[in-house]
């Protein structure tokens, strides 16, 4: 593998890590505020699903960020995580706009 592809790989994994940690922070803060207010959101299952996907993505990004050969062979897992993120996004969109 070339040096450029290894560099791009590491940059993309770092961005994946940053985005997943951002999602964890936002959703955890939302759940914390709803717990402090004493309410239970009706969409808590959807939020927990998005949190789980974000946690899995964080661990995955940390494990596969070193530019080693096995990290480049992890494309099927990338595809599964991409699909899981799409599902999480769709679930969260239906939470924020009940008319859909």
Backbone torsions as a table, in degrees:
resi	resn	phi	psi	omega
1	UNK	NA	145.8	-178.7
2	UNK	-78.7	163.9	-179.9
3	UNK	-68.3	-34.7	-179.7
4	UNK	-66.7	-44.3	-179.2
5	UNK	-65.7	-35.4	176.5
6	UNK	-66.7	-39.5	178.1
7	UNK	-65.9	-42.9	177.7
8	UNK	-64.0	-39.8	179.0
9	UNK	-59.2	-46.6	-179.1
10	UNK	-65.8	-42.3	179.6
11	UNK	-62.0	-43.4	179.7
12	UNK	-66.1	-37.3	177.1
13	UNK	-67.6	-37.3	177.4
14	UNK	-65.8	-40.3	176.4
15	UNK	-65.6	-38.2	175.9
16	UNK	-61.3	-43.9	178.3
17	UNK	-61.7	-45.9	-178.4
18	UNK	-62.8	-43.1	-179.7
19	UNK	-66.9	-40.8	-179.3
20	UNK	-68.6	-36.7	176.9
21	UNK	-67.7	-36.2	176.7
22	UNK	-63.2	-43.5	178.0
23	UNK	-64.3	-41.5	177.3
24	UNK	-59.3	-46.3	-179.0
25	UNK	-62.3	-45.3	-179.0
26	UNK	-65.3	-46.7	-178.0
27	UNK	-70.9	-36.7	177.6
28	UNK	-66.0	-38.9	177.4
29	UNK	-63.9	-42.1	178.0
30	UNK	-60.9	-46.5	179.1
31	UNK	-65.0	-36.2	178.0
32	UNK	-64.5	-44.6	-179.8
33	UNK	-65.9	-38.4	178.0
34	UNK	-68.8	-34.4	177.2
35	UNK	-68.6	-39.3	178.0
36	UNK	-65.6	-33.4	179.3
37	UNK	-78.0	-11.9	178.2
38	UNK	80.9	20.9	178.3
39	UNK	-114.8	154.8	176.5
40	UNK	-116.7	114.7	-178.9
41	UNK	-65.0	141.9	-179.4
42	UNK	-68.2	-17.8	-178.0
43	UNK	-102.8	26.0	-175.6
44	UNK	-61.2	-33.8	178.4
45	UNK	-63.4	-39.0	178.4
46	UNK	-66.9	-39.0	179.9
47	UNK	-68.9	-40.9	177.9
48	UNK	-64.7	-38.2	176.6
49	UNK	-60.5	-45.9	179.4
50	UNK	-63.9	-36.8	176.6
51	UNK	-64.6	-41.6	179.4
52	UNK	-64.6	-43.9	178.4
53	UNK	-63.0	-39.7	178.6
54	UNK	-65.9	-39.3	177.9
55	UNK	-66.3	-41.8	177.5
56	UNK	-62.9	-41.7	179.3
57	UNK	-64.8	-36.2	178.8
58	UNK	-64.2	-48.0	179.0
59	UNK	-64.1	-42.6	-180.0
60	UNK	-61.2	-43.4	-179.8
61	UNK	-65.4	-37.4	178.7
62	UNK	-68.8	-39.8	-178.6
63	UNK	-70.2	-36.5	-173.0
64	UNK	-104.5	9.9	179.4
65	UNK	-75.6	-30.4	175.6
66	UNK	-62.8	137.1	-176.5
67	UNK	-77.2	66.3	177.6
68	UNK	-101.8	166.9	-176.0
69	UNK	-62.9	-40.5	-177.5
70	UNK	-64.8	-26.7	-179.6
71	UNK	-67.3	-30.8	179.0
72	UNK	-77.7	-18.1	-179.4
73	UNK	-90.3	7.1	-175.1
74	UNK	-93.3	23.8	-178.2
75	UNK	-60.2	-41.1	178.5
76	UNK	-59.2	-38.5	177.6
77	UNK	-68.4	-35.6	175.1
78	UNK	-61.2	-41.2	179.3
79	UNK	-65.2	-41.7	177.2
80	UNK	-64.4	-42.4	178.1
81	UNK	-66.0	-38.0	176.6
82	UNK	-59.4	-45.0	178.9
83	UNK	-64.8	-40.9	179.0
84	UNK	-64.5	-38.2	176.9
85	UNK	-66.3	-38.2	177.0
86	UNK	-62.8	-42.9	178.3
87	UNK	-64.0	-43.6	179.2
88	UNK	-62.1	-41.4	178.4
89	UNK	-62.4	-45.5	179.8
90	UNK	-62.7	-39.6	178.1
91	UNK	-65.8	-39.6	179.9
92	UNK	-72.7	-29.7	175.7
93	UNK	-66.2	-39.6	178.7
94	UNK	-70.0	-22.4	175.3
95	UNK	-72.9	-42.9	-173.7
96	UNK	-80.3	-22.6	178.4
97	UNK	-131.5	94.9	-173.8
98	UNK	-67.5	-11.4	-178.6
99	UNK	-77.5	-11.3	-178.9
100	UNK	-82.0	NA	NA
